[in-house]
Every structure is written in C-alpha cells, then in structure tokens.
C-alpha cells in the first residue's frame, strides 16, 4: 500500500552507501517503476477552475498579507559592485570586472508570481541534521513571499525542538504549534474569521514577507502530532495561505514525517557539499522510492547550500548526481550573515545571495 504505514519492511542499506558519485542512475536489473504517491484524500486540493465551495469564497486566495517592513540598511547597488575594475597585471590594460547577478531576474520573478491554481505544500527534507533545512525553509519562504507579496507560511514541523520560530522573524508572542493544537477545534470552527483566529498563533518574518508557525520545545508534543492532527493543521494552513513551506524532522519512520511526505506537492532535498550529508540525502531518496513515492522523488528539487566560502571539490559531482536523480538541482552561495546561526533576515544577505535564492525558489515552484 502507498501509505505512510507501509514503510515498516526491513531493508539492507549496504549497497546504497557505495560509490554515490560513481554509480549511474541505473539500478541492478534495470530501473524499477514505482507507483504514484497516494491520493491526498485527507487533504483534498481545491479546484481552481470551479472556485471554492459555497460559503468559503474567502479561502480561494491567500489572506495573509505582507506585514509592515522593518527598516534595514540599504545593500550596495549593482552599479557599485559591477563598476569596479581590476588592477593592471604585467602591463595589460585594466579588465572590467565580470557583472554579478545582484538582483532577481524578471524571469525568476515572473516564475515566482505565477498563479498556482490552489494552495501548494512544499516539504524540506533530509534525515541528517546540519544540512540547512531550516535555513532553506526560511529563505525560500522569504523569496516566495517577497515576490508574491505575501500569502506564504513556514511551519516548523520538527518534532524535537526546531529552531525555525527563533530564526525566522519577530517573536511577538510565545505561542507555538502546541497552542494551536490545543485550540484546534475553535480555530477550525472560526468560519469566515479563520484568518484572524489563526493569526493569533503565528509569528511574522522581520520584513513581513511570510508568516511563521513556530515549533515547540516540549518533546512530549510529538505524541500529539499524530497523522490526523498533522492533516488538520495542513488543512487550516492551506485554506489561509497560497504556499506552505514545511521544515521537517529527521526521523523518516515518524508517522508525522510520513504523513507530511504523503501530503506534499513537492519535496525539496537540502544538503551541503559533504559526503555524509549527500549520502544521507541519497539514502532517503532510495527509501522514498521503495515506499512507493517514486514520482515525488522524480519531481523533487535538490538544494545544495554552501556553508563556507570555498565550495569544495565535491560540489560539481554532487550537482551532477542530484540533477540526474531529481527534477532539478539549485546551488546557493555562502553568505557571512548566515554563519552565526542567529535570526535570518533576507534583506541582510548579499545582493548576489538574494538573487540566488530568488532563482532557487523559482526552481522550487516551477511545474507546480
């Protein structure tokens, strides 16, 4: 069965960890067809052409708007960056510096602003920690929300003390997913006032480009985030936002993790150019294919994020490998403002880093 509960068979992992970069896409015995992901019966999408059900017209478009932006320091202009010249070398005339992509391209913005027809759910996954899942979730949501003028939410669904709520924006209150679950019945019954009731449990990014549903520090909460509760939360978020970005946990056998994977429109595999991180991502994709989620793997997007200024020798090999294994592979550069692990502010990134995240976010929504 193509359900989360079907992922309990014993598997030998030995062959998956051998020669990640050297192996081809072919498997022993040829490529094996995998069934399509299970239908999202518990989380049905709306039909954009027919419009929303009677009495729910206010759910047809995202109701979360942009928050008042916080004043930030103006980054260097493209002219300031590209107008510099190199010093003469060995009697040669000065050579103009190659222009850098410091602003989002009009094509990337157009891709990001495309009408998606209905709310879309995007999960950022890798069972290994320290591979920039939270960073990728925050910056992808920021790029999407900035381009789309709101209507985007990032949910920290890490069952064991996620940090997205601390890093993504303003802590105007201490409420988390735990408080929302405690009041889930009242929020679901809010009718036309659902956006206002849900907003009481949300935080907002520093620049107001997206909303945040923070995780909770109490590990006991994971017992309450059963599949039914996860689907109820997802239903609320997709009724009030156009794009839901989910920062997932690390346990691929967790009912919560499997329920999210069974309900998404796109998976985003996050990794860094290190062997252990790439092996973990590759094993997870094998695990998904064996569980009947081959179509999700095929249509996934891989995000290779640079944790240091030096990309390292593995970058090209990993980019080539995951470009063959998933729908696309985007590379985002190192940025010093992310190194401390503190609050993430999209406007504080270098202009070329912001442009790269706009392009990566556009790649994520392409084809949805």
N, C-alpha and C positions, 0 to 999 in steps of 0.2 A: 504494500500500500504506500502511496506517495503522501504520507503524513509524517509529522514530526515523531510520532510514536513508533514509526517503523525503523528508527535508527538505533537499534539495540543489538544488531548482529555483531559477533566478534570479527575483527579484521586484523590481518597481519600487516604491519606497517613497514616491514623491512625493505621491500622493493621501492617504496615511494621516496625513500631518503637517499637513493643512489643516483648520482650524476644528474642533478637537477638541470644544470645548464647544458649538458651534453646530449641529453635524450631528445628525441624528436617528439612530435605530437602524437605519433602512432603508438598504440599500445600493443602488447603481445596478443596475437590473434586478431589484430585489426581493431579499428575504432568500434566501440560498442555504443549502440543507440541507447539513449536514456529517455524515460518518459517525461512529459511536460510537468511543470510544477503543479501541485494540487490546486484546485479552484479555490478562490477566496470566498467561500460561501458565508463564513462568519464575518467577513469584512467586505461586503459587495461594493464594487465601484458604481458610481452614478453614471448615467448615460448622458453625455454632453449634448447630443442632438435632441433628445426628448425633453431635457430640462429636469429640474428636481421634482420630487413628489409634491403633491398638493400640501400646502401648509409649511413647506420647508424651503421656500424660494431663497431665503436669506443664506442658505448653505451652499448655493450654487457657485459662489465666488468666495475667495478668501476674505474674511472680515478683519483679520489682524492688519492694521495699518502700520506705517512707519512711525516710530517714536521721535520726539524732538531730538535732533542730533546734538552730541556734545562737542563743543569747540575743541579742535585738535590743531596741532601745528601743521602748517601747510608744507607738504613734501616738495622736494626740488622739482622744478618743471622739466619737461622733456628737453626744452631748448638749453637749459643749464647743463643737462647731462650730456646731450649729444653735441654740444658746441665746443667741447674741449678737443684739443689736439695733442698728439704725442710729440715728445721732443725729438729733434733730428738725430739720426743714428748714422754714423760713418759717412757723413757728407750727403746723405739722402735728404730730399725736401721733406718737410713735415707731412705726415699722413693723417688725414681726418679719422677720428675715432668712429668705429662702426656704430650706427644708431642702435639703441636698445629699445625693446618694446616696453615702454613705461606706462602706457595707458591701455585699457581694454580695447580691442579692435571692434569696430562697428559690427563686424560679422559675429563675433563672440557675444556681444550684447543682444543682437537680434536672435541668436540661438537661445539665449537665456530667457528672453522675453516672449518666446513663442507660447501660444495658447496650448496648454497640455490637455485640455478637454475635461479633465477631472483631477481630483487630488492625487498626488503621487507619493509613494513611500519609498525612501532610499535608506538602506542599511549599510553602515561602515563596519567591516568585519576583518578580523584576524585573531586567532586564539592566543597569539603571543602579545604580551604587554610591551609597551615602549616602542610601538611601531606607528605612532602618530594617529591613532584612531580618533582621539578627542580633538587634536589639532585639525585634522582633516574635516571632521564633522563641523567644527566651529567656522573654519574659513570657507568651506563650501557653502554653508548656510549664509554666511555674510556676503559672499559674492552673488549668490542667487537672490537674496533679499534686497541687496543694493540695486541689482539690475531690474528686478521685478517690482521694486518699490513696496516691499513687504510681502505678507502672505506666506512666510516661511517660518517653521519652528524646528528647533533642535531639541531632541529628547535624550536625556542621559539615561539609558536603559541598562547600564552596568549594574548588576545586582549587588556587587560588593564595593560600595563606596566609590562611585565615579566622581570625577572632578570637573565635569563639563559645566555644572552650575556655577562653580567658583571661577572658572577661566573665561566664561563666555560673555559676562556682562555685569550689569548692576544688580546687587543683592538688595532690592528694595524691601524684601521681606525674607523670612526664613522658611517659607513653605516649599515643599518638595512633592515628588510623586506620592509619598506616603500620605500627605494631607489630601491630595486629590483622590486617592483610592478610598480614604475614609469618608469622603463626601461624594463618591461617585454617583450614588442614586440621585442626590439632589441636583448635581450638575447635569446628568442625563435628562432630568425632568424639567430643565430650565426652558425648553421650547425655544421661542424666538430670542430669548435672552441668554442663550447658551454662550455666545462670545464673551459677554460681560461676566458671567459666572466663572467661566474658565480662566479669564484674565486674572482673577484673584489668586490663582495658583501659579502664575507664570512670572518669570523674570524677563528682562529685555537686554539685548546686546547694548554695548556702550553707545553705538551710533544709531540705535533704533532700527536696524535693518532686518532683524529677526527676533522671534520670541524664543524663550528657553523654558523647558520643563526640566527642572533640576532633579538629579538623583538624590537618594537619601543615604545617610551614613549608618543607619541601623541595618546590620546584616540579616536581622530577622524578617525584614521586609520581603526577601526573596521568596519566602514561603507563601506570601500573599499575592505575589505577581504570577499567578497561575495562568495557563493559556487563556481562559475565559476573561480574566481581568485585563490581560495584555490586549486582547482584541477589543474590549470595551474602551480602553484608553485610546487605542488607534482609531476607533470609530469616531470618538469625540474630536481628536486632532485633525482628522481628515474632513470633518464637517466644518471646521473653522479655519483651516489653512490649506493653501494650494500645494505646498511641498512639505513633507515631514522627513527630516533627517534624523536617523537614529544611531546613536553611539552605543554599540552592543558590548556585551561582556565577553569573557574569554572562554567560557565553558560551552563547547559545541554540543554537549549532551544535555544541557539545561533545557527544560520544557519552555522556558521563556525565550531562549535563543532560537530554538527550533520553530516556535510559533511566529516570531518576527520574520525569520527567513521564509516561512511558508506564506507570508502575507505581503511581501515587498514587491515593488515594481522593478527595482534594480539593486544589485549588490555592488558595493564599492570595496575592493580589496585594498587595504592600506598596508604599505610595507616601506622599509628603508633598505638601502643597498648593502645589506649584510646577509651572509649565508643563512644564519639561524632564522632571521625574520622571513627570508624568502622561502626557506624550506617549510616553515610553519604555514605560510600562505598557500604553498603548493599542496601540502598535505590536506589542508582544509578544502581546497577545490576538489581533490580526489574524494574526500569524504562526502561532499555535496553531490558529486556525480553518482556515487554509489547509493546515495539515499534517494535518487530519483529527481534531482534538481539540475540535470544537465543543461536545460535551457537557460536557467538562471546563471550558471557558470559561463555559458557561451556568450551571454549578453551582459556580463559583468564588466566593470571598468576597474582597472588597477591604477592606484595612485602611488607613485614612487616619490617619497619625500626625502629631501636632503637634510640630515641632521647636522652636517658640518659643511664648511665652505668647499672642502675637497670632495667631489662626488665619489671618488674611489674607483678601483679597477673593475668592479662588478656591475657598474651602472648600465653600460651598453648591453652586456649579456643578459641582465635581468629584464631590461626594457624589451629586448628582442623576444625573450622567452614568454613574458606575460602578454605581449602583443599578439602572440600566436595562441595563447591559451584563453584569453578573454577578448571581449569585443574591442577594447582599446586600452592603451596604457599612456597615462599622462605623467609627466615629470614636473615637480615643483621645486624651486631652488631653496637653498638655505637662506634664512633671514635672521640676523642677530637679535631682533626684538622677540623672537620665539624661544631663544636659548634659556632664559631664566625660568621658564615654566610657569610664569605668572599669568595675569589676565591678558587675554588675547584681544588686541584692538586692530581691526582691519586697516584703519587709516594710518597706523603706526608702521606698517610694513613698508619696505622699499617699493618704489613705484613699479619696478620690474617684477617684484614678487607678487604684488597685487594683480598685475596683468596676467601673470602665470596662473594665479588662482581663478581669475575670470575664465581663462581658457580651459582650465581643468573642470570647473563647474559646468561650463557649456558642454564639454565632452560627456559629463555625467548625465545631463538631461537629454542629450541627443538620442533620438529614437524612442523616447518615452511617449 
